[in-house]
Amino acid sequence: MKTLRGFSLVELMVGIAIFSILAALAAPSFSAWIVNAKIRTTAESIQTGLQIARTEAVKRNTTVRFQLISSTDNTCAPNANGPHWVVSMDDVTNKCGTSASDTTDPRIIQLRNRAEGSDNKTTVAAGQSSFAFNGMGRPTAVPTAIAVENLAADLCLPGGRVRCLRIEVKGAGQIRMCDPALPATDTQGC
């Protein structure tokens, strides 16, 4: 005689209850992970843009700019808190809708829209809207750092759930991403 195998209704309900409790415990960690991933995506994008500007300046042996901008159409303006960025050889004010070109002003090399990986809660705060690199790959002015945070800034405090990041441009042209919540003696700290 065959015996039937399977789960009883009670066993199924106990399994669902255990799974629900574990999912409820994991939800806050998962949401913090998502916020951290979005902050990292934005910071890596800005770091990449700065590195592209520096590399193009050396390759072309001329000054190339990295600019944070307010929008990616022809109403754009430099903005130290701009969510978008552009690498170009000239000022892009009111010209961001121009196609990439080596000959047509503003000679855009690359443009990035915030919609490519970031969200509206991730904020960018820089001391300046434009970073220019000369033909030797060095900044043409004393650079400042770019902070990438979440709108709920209290979460970025040491011991908080969210890791805010900073991109630093050094006088010799070094571009590095660091965590301001870590001590400066830590290799990942600022």
N, C-alpha and C positions, 0 to 999 in steps of 0.2 A: 504494500500500500504506500502511495506517495504522500509525503507531507508537503504542505504548501509553505513556501518561504516568502518573506516580505516583512514589512513594517506594520505594526499595529497603529491605530490612530493616536494612542497615547505616546508611543515612541516618536512618531512624526511630530507631534506637538512639542515634545521636550526638545527635539533637535532644532526646530524652528525657534523656540524660545532662547536656546543657547546661542544660536547664530545671530539672533536679533541683539542680544546683550553684547556680544563681541563686536558687531557692526556699530553699535552706539558708542562703545568705548573707542573705536578706531576713527570715528568721524572727525573729531577735532584735529587729530594728527594729520589726517588726509587733507583737510581744508587748509591747514598751515603749509603742507607740502605743495599744494597747488599755488598758493600765494608766493611761496619761495621760488617756485619754478618760473612764475611770470616775472618776478623781480630779476631773477638770473637771466632770463631771456632778453629782457630790456637792457640790462647791464652789458651782456655779451654783445648785443647788437651795437650799442654805442662804442664799446671797445673795438669791435671790428671796424666800424666806420672811421674811428680815429687812426687805426692801423692802416686802413686803405689810404687815407689822406697822407699819412707819413710815407708810405711806400710809393705812392704816385709822385710825391714831391721829390723823392730821391731819384726815381726812375726818369722823370721829366726834367730834373734839375731846375725846378722853378717852385714858386710858392703855390701850395694847394691848401684849400680851406676845408675844414669840417664845420658845418653850421647846424645848430639846433634851430628848427623852424616851426612856425605856428600851423602851417598847413602844407599840403603837397600840390596845390594848384597855383594859379597866377596871382592869388591874393596873399601869398606867403610873406612872412617877415621874420627876421632873426628874433629868437625868443629864448632866453636863458632857461625857461621851463618848458620849451617846446617838446612835444611828444614825438616829432618826426625829425629826421636829419638828412642832410645832403652833403656830398663831397663834390666840390667844384673848384675851378680855377679863378672864378670871379664872384662878386657879390650876387646872390640869387634873389634879392628882394624883389617881389612881384614878378618873378620869372621861373618859378619852380615847375610850372607846367611845360616848360621847354624840354624837348627830347634830349637825351644824352648826345653830346657832340664835342669834338675836339676843336672845332672852328667857330661855332655859333655861340655868342654870348648867352648865358653865363658859363659856358663850357662845363656842363654837368658831367661828372664821372659816374656817380652813383647816388640814388635817392632811396630812402627807406620810409615807408609809411608805418605808423604805429600799429595799424591793423595786421601787420605781418608778425604776429606772435605776442604782442603786449595787450594789456587790457586798460580800461579807463581808470582803474584804481591805482595803477602803478604810476608814480610821479617821478619826474626828472627835475633836479634843481642844480643848476650850474652857476658859478660865479661870473660866467661870461657865455655869450651865445655862439661865439666863433673861436675856433682854434686853427691857427695857420701854421704850416710847417714849411721850412725853407728847403732848398735843394740838398742840404746835408741831413735832412730829417729831424731838425731841431725846431722847437716852437719859436715863432718870431716874437712873441711877447711872453711875459711871465705867466705861465698857465695856472689855472685853479682846478680844483677837483669837480667832478660831476657826481652828485648823490642820486641814487636810485632807491626809492622807498615805496611803501604802500601808504594809501591815504590814512590808515589807522596807524600813525607814526609811533604811538605808544607801544606797539607790538615790536618795534625795532630795538627797544632798550635791551641792554645786556640781560640775558636770561629769558628774553621774550621768545615767543613762538616763531617770529618772522625775522629772517636775516636780511637786513638792508645792506646794500653794497655801495661802494664808491669806486669811481674810475679816476685814477690820478695820472696826470701827464707831468713828467719831470722835465727839468731844464735841458737835459741831454736828449730828450725825445722818448725816453722809456714810457710805455703806457702799461699800467697795471691795474687790475681789479683787486680790491681788498675789502675786508669787513671791518667797519669802524667800531663794532662792538667787541672785537678782540684786541688784546693788548698789542702795542707796537712791536714787542719782542717776538710775537708769533709771526711766522712767515705769511700767514693769510691776513694779519691785522694791518691797520693803517698807521 
